[in-house]
Amino acid sequence: MIAAQRYPLEFDGIVAGSPGFRLSAANIAEAWDTRQYMSIAPKDEAGHPILSRAFSQQDLNIVAKAVLAACDARDGIEDGVINAWQQCRFDPKVLSCQGDKTDSCLTAGQVQAMSRAFAGPESSDGEKLYSDWPYDTGVAGADWRMWKLGNSPTSQSDANNIVLGARSLQYYFMTPPAPNFDPLKFDFDKDPARVADTAKLNDATGTYLASFAAHGGKLLLFQGLSDPVFSANDLVRWYKQVVEVTSGGDLEATRRFVRMFIIPGMTHCGDGQAFDDFDPLAAIEGWINQDKAPDSLAAGSKAFPGKHQPICAYPTQAAYGGKGNPDEIASYSCRG
């Protein structure tokens, strides 16, 4: 994305997969999420929170199951994949325990922590510091847990948001570096300014791509809907801004040089309950060399052996027509 924005004449075709285009803000979101989940985590004998136990695997499973119940059938078939993700609406409050905690409900603290984390970080006066996150099946996946909560049975967390995120914040994102800074004490009113210099260097936030488009450049974006590192909602908003800023609100004009593919269920760069086996390189080659713009990407899945579906170019979504073998791509169409 930086190449398309800053060096628009250097490349004819670019594939940007799971792009951390607002990396500095995503790092702030890691600190925010950790704060929310730490606040409800059970404590050890010394009073230190055990992050991995903020949600049991069963807790996350019931969230994923509830999201499926609310949204799976909207694409014409209940198959464990939320292709109609743009119409999916979910609030974890529906899982609130009416009495004591059981394996089929969430405590008030869990509901609040998840709601605040998925809403994204903000300052005390409501200024949004990153993005919100879509609810999807990946919340129950191993990759989501490893980033947000980890698996450590002790207060020495192995969550990526701490092992990678905290160190990145201390040594890279903050200017000057602050090796002794405690990310759990991040001040969401004052400290975002401390990552501004790094943001200027590595955040690919530009949305005026007129030179890239005029050059004939093609940009193919793909992103997992369940990515726990970079929010798919953030990328969708960036794309919409490109439509407005570069194309004057003309979506079809934007689709002539930028196409975006959101993969339901997919976590960071692959995996999850998703059709994550596809070939974006072949798609960009066909677009550049044969002027064949990709309306969809043919996709298979380790999670659903023997099944294939299309990953449709935004804003269209894969839908089952009600006829034909649901395991075959030909039984699906891309609908707007």
C-alpha positions as CSV (number, residue, x, y, z in Angstrom):
1,M,0.0,0.0,0.0
2,I,2.9,2.3,0.7
3,A,4.3,1.5,-2.8
4,A,0.9,2.4,-4.4
5,Q,0.7,5.7,-2.4
6,R,4.3,6.9,-2.4
7,Y,5.8,5.3,-5.5
8,P,2.8,5.1,-7.8
9,L,4.7,4.7,-11.1
10,E,7.0,1.9,-9.9
11,F,4.6,-1.1,-10.0
12,D,2.0,-2.3,-12.5
13,G,0.4,-4.7,-10.0
14,I,0.4,-5.0,-6.2
15,V,-1.0,-7.6,-3.9
16,A,-1.5,-6.4,-0.3
17,G,-2.5,-9.2,2.0
18,S,-3.7,-8.6,5.6
19,P,-2.1,-5.2,5.4
20,G,-1.1,-3.4,8.6
21,F,-1.6,-0.1,6.9
22,R,-2.3,1.7,10.2
23,L,0.3,-0.3,12.2
24,S,0.8,2.4,14.9
25,A,-2.9,2.7,15.6
26,A,-3.2,-1.1,15.6
27,N,-0.5,-1.2,18.3
28,I,-2.5,1.2,20.4
29,A,-5.5,-1.2,20.0
30,E,-3.4,-4.1,21.3
31,A,-2.8,-2.1,24.5
32,W,-6.5,-1.3,24.7
33,D,-7.6,-4.9,24.2
34,T,-5.1,-6.2,26.8
35,R,-6.4,-3.6,29.3
36,Q,-10.0,-4.7,28.8
37,Y,-9.3,-8.4,29.1
38,M,-6.9,-8.0,32.0
39,S,-9.6,-6.2,33.9
40,I,-11.7,-9.3,34.2
41,A,-9.0,-12.0,34.2
42,P,-8.9,-14.2,37.4
43,K,-5.9,-13.5,39.6
44,D,-3.2,-15.8,41.0
45,E,-2.3,-16.1,44.6
46,A,-0.2,-13.0,44.4
47,G,-3.0,-11.0,42.9
48,H,-1.7,-10.9,39.3
49,P,-4.2,-11.4,36.5
50,I,-4.0,-14.6,34.3
51,L,-4.9,-13.2,30.9
52,S,-5.6,-16.5,29.2
53,R,-8.4,-17.2,31.7
54,A,-10.4,-14.0,30.9
55,F,-12.4,-16.2,28.5
56,S,-12.4,-20.0,28.5
57,Q,-12.4,-21.8,25.2
58,Q,-16.0,-22.7,25.9
59,D,-16.8,-19.0,26.4
60,L,-15.4,-18.1,23.0
61,N,-17.1,-21.1,21.4
62,I,-20.5,-19.9,22.5
63,V,-19.8,-16.4,21.1
64,A,-18.9,-17.9,17.7
65,K,-21.9,-20.1,17.8
66,A,-24.2,-17.2,18.6
67,V,-22.7,-15.1,15.8
68,L,-23.4,-18.0,13.4
69,A,-26.9,-18.3,14.6
70,A,-27.5,-14.6,13.9
71,C,-25.8,-14.3,10.5
72,D,-24.9,-17.6,8.9
73,A,-28.1,-18.2,6.9
74,R,-28.1,-14.7,5.4
75,D,-26.1,-15.9,2.4
76,G,-28.6,-18.6,1.5
77,I,-27.1,-21.5,3.4
78,E,-26.1,-22.5,6.9
79,D,-22.6,-23.8,6.4
80,G,-20.5,-22.3,9.1
81,V,-19.3,-19.4,7.0
82,I,-20.8,-15.9,7.2
83,N,-20.5,-14.7,3.6
84,A,-23.1,-12.0,4.1
85,W,-20.8,-10.3,6.6
86,Q,-21.9,-6.8,5.6
87,Q,-25.4,-7.5,6.9
88,C,-24.2,-9.3,10.1
89,R,-25.2,-7.6,13.3
90,F,-24.3,-9.0,16.7
91,D,-24.2,-7.8,20.3
92,P,-22.6,-10.1,23.0
93,K,-25.2,-8.8,25.4
94,V,-27.5,-11.6,24.1
95,L,-25.2,-14.0,25.9
96,S,-25.4,-12.4,29.3
97,C,-26.0,-14.7,32.2
98,Q,-29.4,-14.3,33.9
99,G,-28.0,-15.8,37.1
100,D,-24.9,-17.7,37.9
101,K,-22.2,-18.2,35.3
102,T,-22.7,-21.4,33.2
103,D,-21.0,-22.8,30.1
104,S,-23.8,-21.3,28.0
105,C,-23.5,-17.6,29.0
106,L,-21.1,-14.8,29.7
107,T,-20.7,-12.8,32.9
108,A,-21.5,-9.1,32.9
109,G,-17.8,-8.4,33.1
110,Q,-17.0,-10.6,30.1
111,V,-19.8,-8.9,28.0
112,Q,-18.5,-5.5,28.9
113,A,-14.8,-6.3,28.2
114,M,-15.6,-7.9,24.8
115,S,-17.9,-5.1,23.8
116,R,-15.3,-2.5,24.7
117,A,-12.5,-4.3,23.0
118,F,-14.5,-4.9,19.8
119,A,-15.6,-1.2,19.8
120,G,-11.9,-0.3,19.6
121,P,-9.8,2.1,21.6
122,E,-10.8,5.7,22.3
123,S,-9.8,8.6,24.4
124,S,-11.8,9.8,27.4
125,D,-13.7,12.3,25.2
126,G,-14.7,9.6,22.7
127,E,-12.0,10.2,20.0
128,K,-11.5,7.0,18.1
129,L,-7.9,5.9,18.1
130,Y,-8.2,2.8,15.8
131,S,-11.1,0.9,14.4
132,D,-13.9,-1.3,15.7
133,W,-13.8,-5.1,14.8
134,P,-16.3,-7.3,13.1
135,Y,-17.8,-10.2,15.0
136,D,-17.1,-13.5,13.2
137,T,-16.4,-17.2,13.8
138,G,-12.7,-16.6,14.2
139,V,-13.2,-15.4,17.8
140,A,-13.2,-19.1,18.8
141,G,-10.0,-19.9,16.7
142,A,-6.5,-20.7,18.0
143,D,-5.0,-17.7,16.2
144,W,-7.5,-15.2,17.8
145,R,-6.8,-16.6,21.2
146,M,-3.0,-16.6,20.7
147,W,-3.0,-12.9,19.8
148,K,-5.5,-11.6,22.3
149,L,-5.4,-13.9,25.3
150,G,-2.6,-16.5,24.9
151,N,-2.6,-19.9,26.6
152,S,-0.3,-19.4,29.5
153,P,-1.7,-20.9,32.7
154,T,0.2,-18.3,34.8
155,S,0.3,-14.5,35.0
156,Q,3.4,-14.5,32.7
157,S,1.3,-14.1,29.6
158,D,2.4,-15.5,26.2
159,A,-0.3,-13.6,24.2
160,N,1.2,-12.0,21.1
161,N,-0.4,-8.7,22.0
162,I,1.9,-8.7,25.0
163,V,5.0,-10.6,23.8
164,L,5.1,-8.7,20.5
165,G,2.8,-5.8,21.0
166,A,4.2,-4.4,24.2
167,R,7.8,-4.7,23.1
168,S,7.0,-3.0,19.8
169,L,5.3,-0.2,21.6
170,Q,8.3,0.3,24.0
171,Y,11.1,0.1,21.4
172,Y,9.7,1.0,18.0
173,F,6.4,2.9,18.1
174,M,7.1,5.3,20.9
175,T,9.4,8.2,20.2
176,P,11.8,8.3,21.9
177,P,11.9,4.6,22.8
178,A,10.7,3.8,26.3
179,P,12.1,0.4,27.4
180,N,10.6,0.7,30.9
181,F,7.1,1.9,29.8
182,D,4.3,-0.3,31.1
183,P,1.7,-0.8,28.3
184,L,-0.9,-1.5,30.9
185,K,-0.6,2.1,32.0
186,F,-0.9,3.5,28.5
187,D,-2.8,6.8,28.7
188,F,-5.2,6.9,25.8
189,D,-5.6,10.7,26.1
190,K,-1.9,11.6,26.2
191,D,0.2,8.7,24.9
192,P,-1.1,8.4,21.3
193,A,1.0,11.4,20.5
194,R,4.1,9.4,21.4
195,V,3.6,7.1,18.4
196,A,2.9,9.9,15.9
197,D,6.5,10.1,14.5
198,T,6.6,6.4,13.7
199,A,3.1,6.6,12.1
200,K,4.4,9.2,9.7
201,L,7.0,6.7,8.5
202,N,5.1,3.4,8.3
203,D,1.4,4.0,8.1
204,A,0.0,3.8,4.6
205,T,-3.1,5.9,5.1
206,G,-3.2,7.9,1.8
207,T,-6.4,7.6,-0.2
208,Y,-5.6,9.8,-3.2
209,L,-4.3,7.2,-5.8
210,A,-4.9,9.2,-8.9
211,S,-1.3,8.8,-10.2
212,F,-1.3,5.1,-9.5
213,A,-4.6,4.7,-11.4
214,A,-3.5,6.9,-14.3
215,H,-0.4,4.8,-14.6
216,G,-2.6,1.8,-15.1
217,G,-1.6,0.3,-11.7
218,K,-3.8,-2.4,-10.2
219,L,-4.0,-3.1,-6.4
220,L,-5.5,-6.3,-5.0
221,L,-6.3,-6.3,-1.3
222,F,-7.3,-9.3,0.8
223,Q,-8.1,-9.4,4.5
224,G,-9.5,-12.0,6.9
225,L,-12.8,-10.9,8.5
226,S,-11.6,-12.5,11.7
227,D,-8.1,-11.1,11.7
228,P,-7.2,-10.4,15.3
229,V,-4.3,-8.1,14.4
230,F,-5.6,-5.7,11.9
231,S,-9.3,-4.9,11.7
232,A,-11.1,-5.7,8.4
233,N,-13.5,-2.8,9.2
234,D,-10.5,-0.5,9.1
235,L,-9.5,-1.7,5.6
236,V,-13.1,-1.4,4.4
237,R,-13.2,2.2,5.6
238,W,-9.9,3.0,3.8
239,Y,-11.4,1.5,0.6
240,K,-14.5,3.6,0.9
241,Q,-12.3,6.7,1.3
242,V,-10.5,5.9,-1.8
243,V,-13.8,5.7,-3.6
244,E,-14.6,9.2,-2.4
245,V,-11.2,10.9,-2.6
246,T,-9.8,9.4,-5.8
247,S,-13.0,8.6,-7.7
248,G,-15.4,11.3,-6.5
249,G,-17.8,8.6,-5.1
250,D,-17.7,6.4,-8.2
251,L,-17.3,2.9,-6.9
252,E,-17.0,1.3,-10.3
253,A,-14.2,3.8,-11.2
254,T,-12.3,2.6,-8.1
255,R,-12.9,-1.0,-8.9
256,R,-11.1,-0.5,-12.2
257,F,-7.8,-0.2,-10.3
258,V,-8.4,-1.4,-6.7
259,R,-10.3,-4.6,-5.7
260,M,-10.7,-5.8,-2.2
261,F,-11.5,-9.3,-1.0
262,I,-12.7,-9.9,2.6
263,I,-12.5,-13.6,3.6
264,P,-15.1,-14.6,6.2
265,G,-13.7,-16.7,9.1
266,M,-10.1,-16.1,8.2
267,T,-7.7,-15.0,10.9
268,H,-4.3,-13.4,10.4
269,C,-3.0,-14.3,6.9
270,G,-4.9,-17.6,6.8
271,D,-6.4,-20.3,9.0
272,G,-9.7,-20.2,10.8
273,Q,-13.1,-21.6,9.7
274,A,-12.5,-20.1,6.3
275,F,-12.0,-20.6,2.6
276,D,-8.4,-19.4,2.9
277,D,-6.8,-21.4,0.0
278,F,-6.8,-19.0,-3.0
279,D,-4.3,-17.5,-5.4
280,P,-4.1,-13.7,-5.4
281,L,-0.9,-13.7,-7.5
282,A,-2.6,-15.4,-10.4
283,A,-5.5,-12.9,-10.1
284,I,-3.2,-9.9,-10.3
285,E,-1.3,-11.4,-13.2
286,G,-4.5,-12.0,-15.1
287,W,-5.6,-8.5,-14.3
288,I,-2.4,-6.9,-15.6
289,N,-1.5,-9.2,-18.5
290,Q,-5.0,-10.0,-19.8
291,D,-7.0,-7.1,-18.5
292,K,-9.2,-9.6,-16.7
293,A,-10.4,-7.9,-13.5
294,P,-11.0,-10.5,-10.8
295,D,-14.7,-10.6,-9.7
296,S,-13.9,-13.4,-7.4
297,L,-11.1,-15.7,-6.2
298,A,-11.7,-19.5,-6.3
299,A,-11.1,-20.8,-2.8
300,G,-10.7,-24.1,-1.0
301,S,-10.3,-24.8,2.6
302,K,-8.5,-27.0,5.1
303,A,-11.4,-26.4,7.6
304,F,-14.0,-27.6,5.0
305,P,-12.3,-30.4,3.1
306,G,-13.7,-31.0,-0.4
307,K,-15.6,-27.8,-0.4
308,H,-15.0,-24.7,-2.6
309,Q,-16.5,-21.3,-2.7
310,P,-15.8,-17.9,-4.4
311,I,-14.3,-15.0,-2.4
312,C,-16.1,-12.1,-4.0
313,A,-14.7,-8.7,-4.7
314,Y,-16.2,-6.0,-2.5
315,P,-19.0,-4.9,-2.3
316,T,-20.3,-8.2,-3.6
317,Q,-20.7,-11.3,-1.4
318,A,-20.9,-15.0,-2.1
319,A,-24.4,-16.3,-2.0
320,Y,-25.8,-19.8,-2.5
321,G,-28.6,-19.9,-5.1
322,G,-30.5,-22.8,-3.4
323,K,-29.7,-25.2,-6.2
324,G,-26.7,-27.4,-7.0
325,N,-24.0,-29.0,-4.9
326,P,-23.2,-26.6,-2.1
327,D,-19.6,-27.9,-2.1
328,E,-19.0,-26.5,-5.7
329,I,-18.2,-23.0,-6.7
330,A,-20.7,-23.1,-9.6
331,S,-23.5,-23.2,-7.0
332,Y,-22.6,-19.7,-5.8
333,S,-22.8,-16.2,-7.3
334,C,-21.4,-12.9,-6.2
335,R,-24.2,-10.5,-5.3
336,G,-24.1,-6.9,-4.4
